[in-house]
């Protein structure tokens, strides 16, 4: 026998009573339905909240992806600009090496630098972009090594030119050339290892290249003598001076006054005996005037 429940409803101020009879099974089904409805509402609410959160995260990720793509596009553009600059640098470096007769640097593979950045595949992912960056790094390192080599060579050539005697040591005219001549004192044929430049007494005698004073003093044949070591095997000598203006070990510049012209030593008149030696061997100074 099924149980029944009676619900009495008495409105306030009224004597009328309303009765509702409910079976236990119906009450159970009603309670179950209410519970299911509540659970359904809660489930829908949770789903709505989660969907809103996922949509927010999705939009956030899309915005980040767009920003990353813009940054990558900018990086690709800068990368291409760098390739163009490297092309100009490589061309200038090649010209410098050709002008100075330098060999091609080892590992030089820049013949195609500056071509399109999308020859084989577009730069649409980080892997290909990183490969391009690594390639440019290698090319930059190669250019740096090549330019350092060129700079070192040019510095060496600059130093060599600075050490090479150039110009006249004194104002005047040549009275005796380089080579075998008749000695003015005894008439014998002897080697004259320099040139004689006639000038007025006391005229400045100038260094024809930068260097270090190697020797100062008096020599029987040269009189008061100044010898300058210019490096790279070059040296010059200035003889028959009336007065020496420098000391041994002193560094002098090209064109700096080292003595005054005179008539000391084995000399027949005021002049400057000028010698140029290469690795200790006397050479014709006319090649360096």
C-alpha positions in Angstrom: 0.0 0.0 0.0 1.5 3.3 -1.1 1.9 6.0 1.4 0.2 9.3 0.9 1.0 12.8 2.3 -1.5 15.5 2.7 -0.5 19.2 2.6 -2.9 21.7 4.2 -2.7 25.3 3.1 -4.7 27.8 5.3 -4.5 31.4 4.0 -4.2 34.1 6.6 -7.5 35.6 7.6 -9.5 32.9 5.9 -11.2 29.8 7.3 -11.0 28.0 4.0 -8.5 25.1 4.1 -6.9 23.7 0.9 -5.8 20.2 0.9 -3.3 18.6 -1.4 -2.7 14.9 -1.4 0.7 13.6 -2.7 1.9 10.1 -3.1 5.4 9.3 -1.8 6.5 8.2 -5.3 5.3 11.4 -6.8 7.1 13.4 -4.1 10.3 11.5 -4.8 10.1 12.1 -8.6 9.4 15.8 -7.9 12.5 16.0 -5.7 14.6 14.2 -8.2 13.4 16.5 -11.0 14.2 19.5 -8.8 17.7 18.2 -8.1 18.3 17.5 -11.8 17.1 21.0 -12.7 19.5 22.5 -10.2 22.3 20.4 -11.5 21.5 21.3 -15.1 21.4 25.0 -14.2 24.7 24.7 -12.4 26.3 22.8 -15.3 25.1 25.4 -17.8 26.5 28.1 -15.6 29.9 26.4 -15.3 30.0 25.8 -19.0 29.1 29.4 -19.7 31.9 30.6 -17.4 34.4 28.2 -18.8 33.4 29.1 -22.4 33.9 32.8 -21.6 37.3 32.2 -20.1 38.4 30.0 -23.1 37.2 32.7 -25.5 39.2 35.3 -23.6 42.3 33.2 -23.6 41.8 32.4 -27.3 41.5 36.1 -28.2 44.6 36.8 -26.0 46.6 34.1 -27.8 45.4 35.4 -31.2 46.6 38.9 -30.3 50.0 37.6 -29.1 50.3 35.6 -32.3 49.6 38.7 -34.4 52.1 40.7 -32.4 54.7 37.9 -32.8 54.1 37.8 -36.5 54.5 41.5 -36.8 57.8 41.3 -34.9 58.9 38.5 -37.1 58.0 40.5 -40.2 60.0 43.5 -38.9 63.0 41.2 -38.1 62.8 39.7 -41.6 62.9 43.2 -43.1 65.9 44.2 -40.9 67.6 41.0 -41.9 67.2 41.8 -45.5 68.5 45.3 -44.9 71.5 43.8 -43.2 72.1 41.5 -46.1 72.2 44.5 -48.5 74.6 46.3 -46.2 76.8 43.2 -46.1 76.7 43.0 -49.9 78.1 46.6 -50.1 80.7 45.8 -47.5 81.8 42.7 -49.3 82.0 44.6 -52.6 84.1 47.3 -51.0 86.3 44.8 -49.3 86.8 42.9 -52.6 87.8 46.2 -54.3 90.3 47.0 -51.6 91.9 43.5 -51.8 92.1 43.8 -55.6 93.7 47.3 -55.4 96.2 46.0 -52.9 96.8 42.7 -54.6 95.7 40.7 -51.7 94.5 37.1 -52.1 90.9 36.1 -51.5 90.3 35.5 -47.8 89.9 31.8 -46.7 86.4 30.6 -46.5 85.0 33.5 -48.4 81.6 32.5 -49.7 80.0 35.9 -50.1 79.6 35.8 -53.9 75.8 35.5 -53.5 75.3 37.8 -50.6 72.4 40.2 -51.0 70.2 37.9 -53.0 66.5 37.6 -52.0 65.9 36.1 -48.6 63.2 33.8 -50.0 65.1 31.9 -52.7 64.2 28.4 -51.5 61.5 28.9 -48.9 59.8 31.8 -47.2 61.0 33.0 -43.8 57.7 32.0 -42.2 59.1 30.1 -39.2 61.7 30.6 -36.6 63.9 27.7 -37.8 64.5 29.2 -41.3 64.8 32.7 -39.8 67.5 31.4 -37.3 69.3 29.8 -40.2 69.4 33.1 -42.0 70.7 34.8 -38.9 73.4 32.2 -38.4 74.5 32.6 -42.0 74.7 36.4 -41.7 76.7 36.0 -38.5 79.3 33.8 -40.3 79.4 36.4 -43.1 79.9 39.2 -40.7 82.7 37.3 -39.0 84.3 36.7 -42.3 84.1 40.4 -43.3 85.6 41.4 -39.9 88.5 39.0 -40.4 89.0 40.2 -44.0 88.9 43.9 -43.0 91.3 43.3 -40.1 93.7 41.7 -42.6 93.3 44.6 -45.1 93.7 47.2 -42.3 96.8 45.4 -41.1 98.2 45.4 -44.6 97.5 49.0 -45.2 99.0 50.0 -41.8 102.1 48.0 -42.8 102.3 49.8 -46.1 101.8 53.2 -44.4 104.6 52.4 -42.0 106.7 51.2 -44.9 106.1 54.4 -46.8 106.9 56.4 -43.7 110.2 54.6 -43.5 111.1 55.0 -47.1 113.4 58.0 -47.6 111.8 60.7 -49.8 112.9 64.1 -50.9 116.1 66.2 -50.6 118.0 66.5 -47.3 119.1 70.0 -48.1 118.5 72.7 -50.7 121.2 72.8 -53.3 122.6 71.0 -56.4 124.3 67.7 -56.9 128.1 68.1 -57.5 129.0 64.4 -57.3 126.7 61.4 -58.2 126.5 57.9 -56.8 128.9 55.3 -58.3 132.5 54.9 -59.2 134.3 58.3 -59.6 137.7 59.9 -59.5 138.6 60.8 -55.9 139.0 64.6 -55.7 142.1 64.2 -53.4 144.2 61.6 -55.1 142.6 61.1 -58.4 142.0 57.3 -57.9 138.8 55.6 -59.1 136.7 54.8 -56.0 133.1 54.0 -55.2 131.1 57.0 -54.1 128.3 55.5 -51.9 126.1 58.6 -51.9 125.6 61.9 -53.6 127.1 65.3 -52.7 124.7 68.2 -52.5 126.4 71.6 -52.6 124.8 74.3 -50.4 125.6 77.2 -48.2 127.2 76.7 -44.8 124.7 76.5 -41.9 121.8 75.5 -44.2 119.4 73.0 -42.5 120.0 69.3 -43.1 116.6 67.5 -42.9 115.7 63.9 -42.2 114.2 62.4 -45.3 112.1 59.9 -43.4 110.9 59.2 -39.8 113.2 57.1 -37.7 115.6 56.8 -34.8 119.0 58.4 -34.6 121.4 55.5 -34.7 124.7 57.3 -34.8 126.1 60.8 -34.2 129.8 61.8 -34.1 132.8 62.5 -36.2 134.2 60.1 -38.8 137.5 60.7 -40.7 135.9 60.5 -44.1 132.5 61.9 -43.2 133.3 64.6 -40.7 130.4 65.3 -38.4 128.0 62.5 -39.3 124.3 61.7 -38.5 122.9 58.2 -39.3 119.2 57.5 -39.0 117.6 54.1 -38.9 114.1 54.2 -40.5 113.1 50.6 -40.1 112.2 48.1 -42.8 115.9 47.9 -43.7 116.2 51.6 -44.6 118.9 53.9 -43.2 120.3 57.3 -44.3 123.5 59.1 -43.6 124.3 62.8 -43.6 128.0 63.8 -43.6 130.3 66.9 -43.4 127.9 68.8 -41.2 129.0 71.9 -39.3 126.7 71.2 -36.3 124.7 68.2 -35.2 121.2 69.0 -33.7 120.2 65.5 -32.5 121.3 62.8 -30.1 121.7 59.1 -30.5 118.4 57.3 -29.7 116.3 60.3 -30.5 113.2 59.8 -32.6 112.8 62.2 -35.5 110.1 62.9 -38.1 110.4 63.3 -41.8 111.5 66.9 -42.6 112.9 67.5 -39.1 116.2 69.3 -38.9 119.1 67.0 -37.7 122.2 69.1 -38.6 123.5 72.2 -40.4 125.5 71.9 -43.6 129.3 72.3 -43.3 132.7 71.4 -44.6 134.0 69.0 -41.9 136.0 65.8 -42.6 137.4 64.9 -46.0 135.7 67.6 -48.0 136.7 70.2 -50.5 133.9 72.6 -49.8 130.5 73.1 -48.1 128.1 70.3 -49.0 126.0 67.5 -47.6 127.1 63.9 -48.3 123.9 62.0 -48.5 123.6 58.2 -48.5 120.7 55.8 -48.6 121.2 52.1 -47.6 118.8 49.2 -47.9 119.6 46.3 -45.6 123.1 47.8 -45.2 123.7 48.0 -48.9 124.3 51.5 -50.4 121.8 52.4 -53.2 121.5 55.3 -55.6 119.8 58.2 -53.6 118.4 59.6 -56.9 115.7 56.9 -56.7 114.5 58.4 -53.5 114.7 62.2 -54.2 
